[in-house]
Amino acid sequence: MDKRIAIIGGGFAGMTAAYELGKLGYQTFLFERMSELGGLAGTFPIEGTRLERGYHHWFTSDTHIIAQMEELGLGDRVQWIPSRTGWFDQGRIWNMVSPLDVLRLGTLPFVDRLRLGIVVAYLTYLQRDKRNLAKYEKITAAEWWKKYGGRNAWEKVWSPLFRGKFGAEAENIPMEWHWYKIVLRIGSRKGITKEALGYPRGSFQVLIDALEQAVKKHGGKIFLGATVARVVVENGVAIGLRFADDDTSQRAQRELAPNESFVRFDRIICTAPSFAALKIIHEFPPEYVAKMNAAKYMAAVLLILKMKHPLSPIYWLNIADRSIPFVATIEQTNFIPPEVYNNKHILYVSNYLTPASPYFQMSRDELFNAYLPHLQKINPRFSPDWVEEMWHFKEAAAQPVVPLNYSKMIPEHRTPIRNLYLANTTQIYPEDRGTNYSVRLGQDIARMVDEDVRRGA
Ligand SMILES: Cc1cc2nc3c(=O)[nH]c(=O)nc-3n(C[C@H](O)[C@H](O)[C@H](O)COP(=O)(O)OP(=O)(O)OC[C@H]3O[C@@H](n4cnc5c(N)ncnc54)[C@H](O)[C@@H]3O)c2cc1C
Protein backbone atom coordinates (compact mmCIF):
# COMPACT_ATOMS: atom_id res chain seq x y z
CA MET A 1 0.00 0.00 0.00
CA ASP A 2 1.68 3.26 -1.10
CA LYS A 3 -0.40 5.52 1.17
CA ARG A 4 1.46 7.67 3.66
CA ILE A 5 -0.27 7.95 7.03
CA ALA A 6 0.82 10.49 9.64
CA ILE A 7 0.10 9.86 13.31
CA ILE A 8 0.31 12.71 15.80
CA GLY A 9 1.15 11.43 19.30
CA GLY A 10 3.21 8.49 20.56
CA GLY A 11 1.00 7.31 23.43
CA PHE A 12 -0.72 3.91 23.32
CA ALA A 13 -3.36 5.08 20.82
CA GLY A 14 -0.78 6.48 18.39
CA MET A 15 1.69 3.61 18.74
CA THR A 16 -1.08 1.03 18.24
CA ALA A 17 -2.48 2.84 15.19
CA ALA A 18 1.02 2.95 13.64
CA TYR A 19 1.56 -0.74 14.39
CA GLU A 20 -1.79 -1.87 13.00
CA LEU A 21 -1.48 0.24 9.84
CA GLY A 22 2.08 -1.01 9.35
CA LYS A 23 0.79 -4.61 9.49
CA LEU A 24 -1.70 -3.70 6.76
CA GLY A 25 1.15 -2.45 4.60
CA TYR A 26 0.80 1.31 4.97
CA GLN A 27 3.77 3.67 5.30
CA THR A 28 3.42 5.15 8.75
CA PHE A 29 5.05 8.27 10.21
CA LEU A 30 4.60 8.87 13.94
CA PHE A 31 5.37 12.26 15.49
CA GLU A 32 5.76 12.64 19.24
CA ARG A 33 6.62 15.97 20.82
CA MET A 34 8.26 14.41 23.90
CA SER A 35 11.71 12.80 23.74
CA GLU A 36 10.25 9.35 24.58
CA LEU A 37 7.24 7.26 23.58
CA GLY A 38 4.45 6.23 25.98
CA GLY A 39 2.44 9.42 26.50
CA LEU A 40 0.55 9.39 29.80
CA ALA A 41 1.80 5.85 30.45
CA GLY A 42 5.44 6.86 29.92
CA THR A 43 8.14 5.81 32.40
CA PHE A 44 11.38 7.07 33.97
CA PRO A 45 14.47 5.18 35.20
CA ILE A 46 14.62 4.15 38.86
CA GLU A 47 16.84 1.67 40.70
CA GLY A 48 17.91 -0.15 37.53
CA THR A 49 14.37 -0.56 36.22
CA ARG A 50 11.59 1.75 34.97
CA LEU A 51 8.50 3.13 36.65
CA GLU A 52 5.44 4.90 35.25
CA ARG A 53 5.31 8.67 35.90
CA GLY A 54 1.71 8.03 37.02
CA TYR A 55 0.87 4.73 38.81
CA HIS A 56 -0.46 2.15 36.30
CA HIS A 57 -2.04 -1.28 36.48
CA TRP A 58 -4.57 -3.31 34.48
CA PHE A 59 -7.94 -4.79 35.39
CA THR A 60 -8.93 -8.29 34.28
CA SER A 61 -11.40 -6.62 31.90
CA ASP A 62 -8.50 -4.97 29.99
CA THR A 63 -8.52 -7.63 27.31
CA HIS A 64 -7.30 -5.58 24.32
CA ILE A 65 -3.94 -4.65 25.82
CA ILE A 66 -3.40 -8.12 27.27
CA ALA A 67 -4.02 -9.57 23.80
CA GLN A 68 -1.55 -7.02 22.38
CA MET A 69 1.05 -8.10 24.96
CA GLU A 70 0.53 -11.70 23.82
CA GLU A 71 0.70 -10.83 20.13
CA LEU A 72 4.05 -9.09 20.72
CA GLY A 73 5.46 -12.11 22.57
CA LEU A 74 5.13 -10.57 26.03
CA GLY A 75 2.35 -12.80 27.38
CA ASP A 76 4.63 -14.28 30.05
CA ARG A 77 5.39 -10.78 31.39
CA VAL A 78 1.82 -10.18 32.57
CA GLN A 79 1.52 -10.71 36.31
CA TRP A 80 -1.79 -10.73 38.20
CA ILE A 81 -1.39 -9.65 41.79
CA PRO A 82 -4.10 -9.34 44.48
CA SER A 83 -4.50 -5.68 45.28
CA ARG A 84 -4.79 -4.01 48.69
CA THR A 85 -6.95 -0.93 48.71
CA GLY A 86 -8.16 1.17 51.60
CA TRP A 87 -9.56 4.41 52.90
CA PHE A 88 -7.96 6.91 55.24
CA ASP A 89 -10.59 8.52 57.45
CA GLN A 90 -10.98 9.54 61.09
CA GLY A 91 -7.26 9.15 61.71
CA ARG A 92 -7.00 5.52 60.60
CA ILE A 93 -6.76 3.21 57.61
CA TRP A 94 -9.81 1.11 56.72
CA ASN A 95 -9.17 -1.95 54.57
CA MET A 96 -11.25 -2.13 51.43
CA VAL A 97 -10.08 -5.31 49.75
CA SER A 98 -13.22 -7.39 49.56
CA PRO A 99 -16.97 -6.69 49.70
CA LEU A 100 -16.83 -8.09 53.25
CA ASP A 101 -14.73 -5.07 54.22
CA VAL A 102 -17.69 -2.85 53.35
CA LEU A 103 -19.65 -4.71 56.00
CA ARG A 104 -16.86 -3.92 58.48
CA LEU A 105 -16.57 -0.24 57.60
CA GLY A 106 -17.02 1.37 60.98
CA THR A 107 -17.48 4.88 59.59
CA LEU A 108 -20.82 3.78 58.11
CA PRO A 109 -23.88 2.70 60.18
CA PHE A 110 -24.57 -1.04 59.75
CA VAL A 111 -27.90 -0.61 57.97
CA ASP A 112 -26.18 1.64 55.38
CA ARG A 113 -23.48 -0.97 54.86
CA LEU A 114 -26.12 -3.60 54.15
CA ARG A 115 -27.97 -1.32 51.76
CA LEU A 116 -24.71 -0.50 50.02
CA GLY A 117 -23.94 -4.18 49.47
CA ILE A 118 -27.39 -4.82 48.02
CA VAL A 119 -27.24 -1.82 45.68
CA VAL A 120 -23.76 -2.76 44.39
CA ALA A 121 -24.96 -6.33 43.74
CA TYR A 122 -28.02 -4.93 41.91
CA LEU A 123 -25.83 -2.72 39.69
CA THR A 124 -23.33 -5.50 39.02
CA TYR A 125 -25.65 -8.35 38.19
CA LEU A 126 -29.05 -6.92 37.26
CA GLN A 127 -28.02 -3.79 35.42
CA ARG A 128 -25.13 -5.02 33.29
CA ASP A 129 -26.93 -4.62 29.96
CA LYS A 130 -25.29 -1.75 28.02
CA ARG A 131 -28.74 -0.44 27.10
CA ASN A 132 -28.95 0.93 30.65
CA LEU A 133 -26.50 3.62 29.60
CA ALA A 134 -29.31 6.04 28.66
CA LYS A 135 -30.71 5.78 32.17
CA TYR A 136 -27.40 6.31 34.00
CA GLU A 137 -25.97 9.11 31.89
CA LYS A 138 -28.85 11.44 32.82
CA ILE A 139 -27.94 11.78 36.50
CA THR A 140 -24.75 12.41 38.48
CA ALA A 141 -23.39 9.61 40.64
CA ALA A 142 -23.62 11.87 43.69
CA GLU A 143 -27.36 12.43 43.12
CA TRP A 144 -28.03 8.80 42.24
CA TRP A 145 -26.33 7.43 45.34
CA LYS A 146 -27.94 9.92 47.66
CA LYS A 147 -31.33 9.01 46.18
CA TYR A 148 -31.06 5.20 45.83
CA GLY A 149 -27.99 4.03 47.75
CA GLY A 150 -28.11 6.30 50.79
CA ARG A 151 -26.48 9.65 51.51
CA ASN A 152 -24.05 7.99 53.94
CA ALA A 153 -22.87 5.52 51.32
CA TRP A 154 -22.06 8.45 49.05
CA GLU A 155 -20.38 10.57 51.72
CA LYS A 156 -18.39 7.82 53.41
CA VAL A 157 -17.62 5.38 50.63
CA TRP A 158 -17.97 6.75 47.11
CA SER A 159 -17.20 10.41 47.55
CA PRO A 160 -13.60 9.72 48.74
CA LEU A 161 -13.16 7.32 45.88
CA PHE A 162 -14.44 9.84 43.35
CA ARG A 163 -12.23 12.52 44.89
CA GLY A 164 -9.29 10.16 44.42
CA LYS A 165 -10.10 10.04 40.76
CA PHE A 166 -11.68 13.39 39.88
CA GLY A 167 -10.61 15.80 42.65
CA ALA A 168 -12.93 18.81 42.90
CA GLU A 169 -15.13 17.46 40.06
CA ALA A 170 -16.21 14.48 42.21
CA GLU A 171 -19.81 15.67 42.63
CA ASN A 172 -20.30 16.27 38.88
CA ILE A 173 -19.51 12.87 37.43
CA PRO A 174 -22.36 11.11 35.58
CA MET A 175 -23.66 7.90 37.19
CA GLU A 176 -22.93 6.18 33.89
CA TRP A 177 -19.21 6.28 34.75
CA HIS A 178 -19.78 4.54 38.07
CA TRP A 179 -22.35 2.07 36.81
CA TYR A 180 -20.06 0.90 34.02
CA LYS A 181 -17.00 0.74 36.26
CA ILE A 182 -18.93 -1.48 38.71
CA VAL A 183 -20.23 -3.70 35.91
CA LEU A 184 -16.74 -4.13 34.45
CA ARG A 185 -14.67 -4.37 37.62
CA ILE A 186 -16.77 -6.34 40.01
CA GLY A 187 -18.41 -8.27 37.18
CA SER A 188 -15.01 -9.44 35.92
CA ARG A 189 -13.83 -10.79 39.29
CA LYS A 190 -13.56 -14.52 39.69
CA GLY A 191 -14.76 -14.63 43.29
CA ILE A 192 -16.16 -12.05 45.63
CA THR A 193 -13.04 -11.61 47.71
CA LYS A 194 -9.86 -10.03 46.36
CA GLU A 195 -9.39 -8.19 43.11
CA ALA A 196 -6.25 -9.04 41.16
CA LEU A 197 -4.59 -6.25 39.22
CA GLY A 198 -2.22 -6.70 36.29
CA TYR A 199 1.26 -5.27 35.80
CA PRO A 200 3.94 -6.13 33.23
CA ARG A 201 7.19 -7.48 34.61
CA GLY A 202 9.72 -4.75 33.73
CA SER A 203 7.04 -1.99 33.78
CA PHE A 204 4.85 -0.61 30.98
CA GLN A 205 8.10 0.25 29.21
CA VAL A 206 8.39 -3.36 27.95
CA LEU A 207 5.25 -2.90 25.86
CA ILE A 208 6.27 0.59 24.74
CA ASP A 209 9.62 -0.83 23.54
CA ALA A 210 7.96 -3.79 21.82
CA LEU A 211 5.51 -1.51 20.00
CA GLU A 212 8.34 0.76 18.88
CA GLN A 213 10.22 -2.23 17.47
CA ALA A 214 7.09 -3.61 15.81
CA VAL A 215 6.26 -0.26 14.16
CA LYS A 216 9.81 -0.02 12.80
CA LYS A 217 9.80 -3.65 11.67
CA HIS A 218 6.83 -2.85 9.44
CA GLY A 219 8.70 0.08 7.92
CA GLY A 220 7.21 2.81 10.12
CA LYS A 221 9.22 5.91 10.97
CA ILE A 222 9.16 7.42 14.44
CA PHE A 223 10.18 11.01 15.12
CA LEU A 224 10.72 11.95 18.77
CA GLY A 225 10.89 15.54 19.95
CA ALA A 226 8.81 16.35 16.86
CA THR A 227 6.03 18.81 17.66
CA VAL A 228 3.35 19.20 15.01
CA ALA A 229 2.59 22.92 14.78
CA ARG A 230 -0.21 22.79 12.21
CA VAL A 231 -2.34 20.36 10.20
CA VAL A 232 -2.38 21.81 6.70
CA VAL A 233 -5.91 21.88 5.27
CA GLU A 234 -6.79 22.82 1.70
CA ASN A 235 -10.40 23.01 0.48
CA GLY A 236 -11.68 21.00 3.43
CA VAL A 237 -9.08 18.24 3.00
CA ALA A 238 -6.12 17.57 5.34
CA ILE A 239 -3.05 17.37 3.14
CA GLY A 240 -0.04 17.55 5.42
CA LEU A 241 1.75 18.69 8.56
CA ARG A 242 3.87 21.66 9.46
CA PHE A 243 6.37 21.31 12.32
CA ALA A 244 7.44 23.59 15.14
CA ASP A 245 10.57 25.70 14.60
CA ASP A 246 12.84 23.91 17.07
CA ASP A 247 15.64 21.74 15.78
CA THR A 248 14.27 18.29 16.65
CA SER A 249 10.86 19.11 15.15
CA GLN A 250 12.48 20.46 11.99
CA ARG A 251 14.47 17.23 11.61
CA ALA A 252 11.25 15.61 10.38
CA GLN A 253 10.77 18.39 7.83
CA ARG A 254 14.38 18.16 6.64
CA GLU A 255 14.26 14.39 6.35
CA LEU A 256 10.83 14.01 4.74
CA ALA A 257 10.45 17.10 2.53
CA PRO A 258 13.60 19.25 2.61
CA ASN A 259 12.47 21.58 -0.17
CA GLU A 260 8.85 22.12 0.91
CA SER A 261 7.24 24.26 3.61
CA PHE A 262 5.25 21.28 4.96
CA VAL A 263 5.21 17.47 4.67
CA ARG A 264 2.42 15.87 2.61
CA PHE A 265 0.43 12.84 3.82
CA ASP A 266 -2.57 10.94 2.48
CA ARG A 267 -4.27 10.55 5.86
CA ILE A 268 -3.63 12.08 9.26
CA ILE A 269 -4.57 10.67 12.66
CA CYS A 270 -4.45 13.00 15.64
CA THR A 271 -4.27 11.39 19.10
CA ALA A 272 -3.46 14.60 21.00
CA PRO A 273 -5.89 15.74 23.73
CA SER A 274 -8.71 17.89 22.30
CA PHE A 275 -7.37 21.23 23.54
CA ALA A 276 -3.95 20.44 22.03
CA ALA A 277 -5.59 19.26 18.78
CA LEU A 278 -7.52 22.53 18.50
CA LYS A 279 -4.25 24.46 18.67
CA ILE A 280 -2.95 22.75 15.55
CA ILE A 281 -6.22 22.33 13.61
CA HIS A 282 -8.06 25.59 12.98
CA GLU A 283 -10.56 24.62 10.28
CA PHE A 284 -13.13 22.56 12.22
CA PRO A 285 -16.70 23.86 12.01
CA PRO A 286 -18.14 25.26 15.31
CA GLU A 287 -20.43 22.23 15.92
CA TYR A 288 -17.43 19.90 15.92
CA VAL A 289 -15.39 22.27 18.11
CA ALA A 290 -18.31 22.29 20.58
CA LYS A 291 -18.17 18.48 20.72
CA MET A 292 -14.41 18.56 21.25
CA ASN A 293 -14.90 20.97 24.14
CA ALA A 294 -17.76 19.03 25.77
CA ALA A 295 -15.44 16.93 27.92
CA LYS A 296 -13.10 18.85 30.24
CA TYR A 297 -9.75 17.54 31.41
CA MET A 298 -8.51 17.22 34.97
CA ALA A 299 -4.78 17.69 35.45
CA ALA A 300 -2.72 15.39 37.66
CA VAL A 301 0.16 16.27 39.95
CA LEU A 302 2.31 13.40 41.11
CA LEU A 303 4.96 13.44 43.77
CA ILE A 304 6.98 10.22 43.85
CA LEU A 305 9.04 9.34 46.91
CA LYS A 306 11.74 6.68 47.07
CA MET A 307 11.86 5.77 50.76
CA LYS A 308 13.72 3.60 53.26
CA HIS A 309 10.47 2.36 54.86
CA PRO A 310 6.85 1.81 53.77
CA LEU A 311 4.29 4.50 54.56
CA SER A 312 1.44 1.98 54.97
CA PRO A 313 0.57 -1.64 54.11
CA ILE A 314 -1.93 -0.50 51.43
CA TYR A 315 -1.37 -0.23 47.65
CA TRP A 316 -4.16 2.24 46.87
CA LEU A 317 -5.23 4.44 49.76
CA ASN A 318 -8.12 6.81 49.09
CA ILE A 319 -8.03 9.86 51.30
CA ALA A 320 -11.48 10.49 52.74
CA ASP A 321 -10.17 12.98 55.30
CA ARG A 322 -10.91 16.35 53.71
CA SER A 323 -8.24 18.18 55.72
CA ILE A 324 -5.61 16.39 53.62
CA PRO A 325 -4.71 18.24 50.41
CA PHE A 326 -4.08 15.19 48.19
CA VAL A 327 -6.59 12.59 47.05
CA ALA A 328 -4.75 9.26 47.23
CA THR A 329 -1.45 7.61 48.04
CA ILE A 330 -0.43 4.73 45.83
CA GLU A 331 2.37 2.64 47.23
CA GLN A 332 3.89 0.79 44.28
CA THR A 333 5.91 -1.49 46.56
CA ASN A 334 2.74 -2.78 48.22
CA PHE A 335 1.85 -4.10 44.75
CA ILE A 336 5.20 -4.93 43.14
CA PRO A 337 7.73 -6.18 45.74
CA PRO A 338 10.44 -3.74 46.93
CA GLU A 339 13.13 -6.23 45.76
CA VAL A 340 12.34 -5.13 42.19
CA TYR A 341 13.46 -1.62 43.20
CA ASN A 342 16.59 -2.55 45.21
CA ASN A 343 14.52 -2.91 48.39
CA LYS A 344 13.41 0.71 48.25
CA HIS A 345 9.80 1.68 48.99
CA ILE A 346 8.05 3.74 46.35
CA LEU A 347 5.11 5.98 47.01
CA TYR A 348 3.04 8.14 44.67
CA VAL A 349 1.18 11.02 46.29
CA SER A 350 -1.58 11.82 43.83
CA ASN A 351 -3.70 14.85 43.16
CA TYR A 352 -6.27 15.56 40.44
CA LEU A 353 -6.99 19.25 40.01
CA THR A 354 -7.11 22.10 37.51
CA PRO A 355 -3.91 23.73 36.25
CA ALA A 356 -5.00 26.90 38.11
CA SER A 357 -4.68 25.13 41.50
CA PRO A 358 -1.77 26.28 43.69
CA TYR A 359 -0.71 22.63 44.03
CA PHE A 360 -0.27 22.46 40.24
CA GLN A 361 1.98 25.52 40.35
CA MET A 362 4.20 24.33 43.23
CA SER A 363 7.75 23.13 42.77
CA ARG A 364 8.68 19.61 43.88
CA ASP A 365 10.09 20.78 47.21
CA GLU A 366 7.17 23.11 47.93
CA LEU A 367 4.79 20.24 47.28
CA PHE A 368 6.71 17.90 49.58
CA ASN A 369 6.72 20.49 52.37
CA ALA A 370 2.99 21.10 51.92
CA TYR A 371 2.24 17.35 52.02
CA LEU A 372 4.63 16.39 54.83
CA PRO A 373 2.36 17.00 57.88
CA HIS A 374 -0.45 15.13 56.10
CA LEU A 375 1.71 12.12 55.28
CA GLN A 376 2.48 12.08 59.00
CA LYS A 377 -1.26 11.81 59.72
CA ILE A 378 -1.24 8.53 57.76
CA ASN A 379 1.94 7.32 59.46
CA PRO A 380 3.14 9.47 62.41
CA ARG A 381 6.63 7.94 62.13
CA PHE A 382 7.09 9.19 58.58
CA SER A 383 9.96 11.64 58.47
CA PRO A 384 11.82 13.52 55.69
CA ASP A 385 14.94 11.46 56.30
CA TRP A 386 13.06 8.38 55.11
CA VAL A 387 13.09 9.95 51.63
CA GLU A 388 16.13 9.17 49.51
CA GLU A 389 14.96 10.65 46.21
CA MET A 390 11.93 12.52 44.89
CA TRP A 391 10.33 13.11 41.49
CA HIS A 392 7.56 15.45 40.48
CA PHE A 393 5.40 15.13 37.35
CA LYS A 394 2.45 17.11 36.04
CA GLU A 395 0.03 15.97 33.34
CA ALA A 396 -2.42 18.53 31.97
CA ALA A 397 -4.75 16.06 30.21
CA ALA A 398 -4.73 13.31 32.83
CA GLN A 399 -8.44 12.51 33.02
CA PRO A 400 -11.35 13.61 30.82
CA VAL A 401 -14.48 14.55 32.75
CA VAL A 402 -17.58 14.11 30.65
CA PRO A 403 -20.89 15.95 31.11
CA LEU A 404 -24.32 14.34 31.51
CA ASN A 405 -25.75 12.75 28.32
CA TYR A 406 -22.31 12.66 26.75
CA SER A 407 -23.18 9.86 24.30
CA LYS A 408 -24.81 12.49 22.07
CA MET A 409 -21.82 14.83 22.19
CA ILE A 410 -18.82 12.56 21.50
CA PRO A 411 -16.77 13.93 18.59
CA GLU A 412 -16.71 11.50 15.65
CA HIS A 413 -13.40 9.81 14.76
CA ARG A 414 -13.90 10.77 11.11
CA THR A 415 -13.68 14.52 11.51
CA PRO A 416 -15.49 17.02 9.24
CA ILE A 417 -12.10 17.62 7.56
CA ARG A 418 -11.55 14.92 4.96
CA ASN A 419 -8.68 12.49 5.57
CA LEU A 420 -8.28 13.70 9.15
CA TYR A 421 -9.14 11.41 12.10
CA LEU A 422 -9.35 12.14 15.81
CA ALA A 423 -8.60 9.39 18.36
CA ASN A 424 -8.20 10.60 21.92
CA THR A 425 -9.35 9.72 25.43
CA THR A 426 -12.51 11.89 25.22
CA GLN A 427 -13.89 9.37 22.72
CA ILE A 428 -13.68 6.42 25.12
CA TYR A 429 -17.20 5.93 26.43
CA PRO A 430 -18.88 4.54 28.49
CA GLU A 431 -15.63 3.01 29.75
CA ASP A 432 -13.08 5.11 31.59
CA ARG A 433 -9.87 6.12 29.85
CA GLY A 434 -6.99 3.68 30.26
CA THR A 435 -4.19 2.10 28.25
CA ASN A 436 -6.49 -0.79 27.30
CA TYR A 437 -8.96 1.55 25.64
CA SER A 438 -6.25 3.58 23.93
CA VAL A 439 -5.05 0.31 22.37
CA ARG A 440 -8.63 -0.37 21.26
CA LEU A 441 -8.85 3.21 19.94
CA GLY A 442 -5.65 2.74 17.91
CA GLN A 443 -6.98 -0.53 16.48
CA ASP A 444 -10.38 0.99 15.62
CA ILE A 445 -8.87 4.02 13.93
CA ALA A 446 -6.46 1.89 11.88
CA ARG A 447 -9.41 -0.23 10.69
CA MET A 448 -11.37 2.90 9.82
CA VAL A 449 -8.50 4.42 7.81
CA ASP A 450 -8.01 1.14 5.96
CA GLU A 451 -11.73 0.89 5.14
CA ASP A 452 -11.78 4.47 3.83
CA VAL A 453 -8.67 3.99 1.71
CA ARG A 454 -10.10 0.79 0.20
CA ARG A 455 -13.43 2.47 -0.53
CA GLY A 456 -11.56 5.43 -2.03
CA ALA A 457 -13.40 7.66 0.43
C1 LIG B 1 -1.99 9.51 36.97
C2 LIG B 1 -2.50 8.56 35.93
C3 LIG B 1 -2.77 7.25 36.27
C4 LIG B 1 -3.25 6.36 35.31
N1 LIG B 1 -3.46 5.06 35.67
C5 LIG B 1 -3.79 4.17 34.72
C6 LIG B 1 -3.87 2.78 35.03
O1 LIG B 1 -3.71 2.40 36.19
N2 LIG B 1 -4.16 1.92 34.04
C7 LIG B 1 -4.35 2.31 32.75
O2 LIG B 1 -4.55 1.48 31.87
N3 LIG B 1 -4.31 3.61 32.43
C8 LIG B 1 -4.04 4.56 33.37
N4 LIG B 1 -3.95 5.87 33.05
C9 LIG B 1 -4.45 6.31 31.75
C10 LIG B 1 -3.53 6.02 30.58
O3 LIG B 1 -2.20 6.40 30.87
C11 LIG B 1 -4.04 6.82 29.38
O4 LIG B 1 -5.42 6.62 29.23
C12 LIG B 1 -3.37 6.38 28.08
O5 LIG B 1 -1.97 6.24 28.26
C13 LIG B 1 -3.66 7.42 27.01
O6 LIG B 1 -3.00 7.10 25.81
P1 LIG B 1 -3.27 7.96 24.51
O7 LIG B 1 -2.33 7.50 23.48
O8 LIG B 1 -4.73 7.91 24.19
O9 LIG B 1 -3.00 9.48 24.92
P2 LIG B 1 -1.61 10.15 25.44
O10 LIG B 1 -0.85 9.18 26.23
O11 LIG B 1 -2.02 11.45 26.04
O12 LIG B 1 -0.83 10.41 24.07
C14 LIG B 1 -0.98 11.55 23.30
C15 LIG B 1 0.40 11.97 22.86
O13 LIG B 1 0.29 13.07 21.94
C16 LIG B 1 1.45 13.87 22.09
N5 LIG B 1 1.18 15.17 21.47
C17 LIG B 1 0.26 16.09 21.85
N6 LIG B 1 0.32 17.15 21.02
C18 LIG B 1 1.28 16.89 20.10
C19 LIG B 1 1.80 17.62 18.98
N7 LIG B 1 1.32 18.83 18.63
N8 LIG B 1 2.80 17.06 18.25
C20 LIG B 1 3.29 15.84 18.57
N9 LIG B 1 2.83 15.12 19.62
C21 LIG B 1 1.84 15.63 20.37
C22 LIG B 1 1.62 13.91 23.61
O14 LIG B 1 2.93 14.30 23.98
C23 LIG B 1 1.28 12.48 24.00
O15 LIG B 1 2.44 11.66 24.10
C24 LIG B 1 -3.48 6.79 33.98
C25 LIG B 1 -3.21 8.12 33.63
C26 LIG B 1 -2.73 8.99 34.58
C27 LIG B 1 -2.42 10.41 34.19
The ligand as an ORCA input file, in Angstrom:
! r2SCAN-3c Opt
* xyz 0 1
  C      -1.994      9.511     36.970
  C      -2.500      8.562     35.926
  C      -2.771      7.252     36.268
  C      -3.254      6.357     35.315
  N      -3.462      5.060     35.666
  C      -3.789      4.169     34.722
  C      -3.871      2.782     35.034
  O      -3.709      2.403     36.188
  N      -4.158      1.919     34.038
  C      -4.346      2.313     32.754
  O      -4.548      1.478     31.875
  N      -4.314      3.614     32.428
  C      -4.039      4.556     33.367
  N      -3.954      5.869     33.050
  C      -4.450      6.313     31.748
  C      -3.527      6.018     30.579
  O      -2.200      6.399     30.867
  C      -4.036      6.818     29.380
  O      -5.425      6.619     29.226
  C      -3.372      6.382     28.083
  O      -1.972      6.243     28.264
  C      -3.664      7.421     27.012
  O      -3.001      7.102     25.814
  P      -3.273      7.958     24.510
  O      -2.327      7.503     23.477
  O      -4.728      7.906     24.193
  O      -3.003      9.477     24.923
  P      -1.612     10.146     25.438
  O      -0.845      9.178     26.235
  O      -2.016     11.446     26.043
  O      -0.833     10.408     24.074
  C      -0.978     11.550     23.303
  C       0.403     11.973     22.860
  O       0.288     13.066     21.941
  C       1.452     13.869     22.092
  N       1.183     15.169     21.469
  C       0.258     16.091     21.848
  N       0.316     17.147     21.023
  C       1.279     16.889     20.098
  C       1.797     17.619     18.984
  N       1.325     18.830     18.633
  N       2.803     17.063     18.247
  C       3.291     15.843     18.568
  N       2.834     15.122     19.617
  C       1.842     15.634     20.367
  C       1.618     13.911     23.608
  O       2.926     14.304     23.980
  C       1.277     12.480     23.999
  O       2.437     11.663     24.100
  C      -3.483      6.790     33.977
  C      -3.206      8.116     33.633
  C      -2.728      8.995     34.578
  C      -2.423     10.414     34.186
*
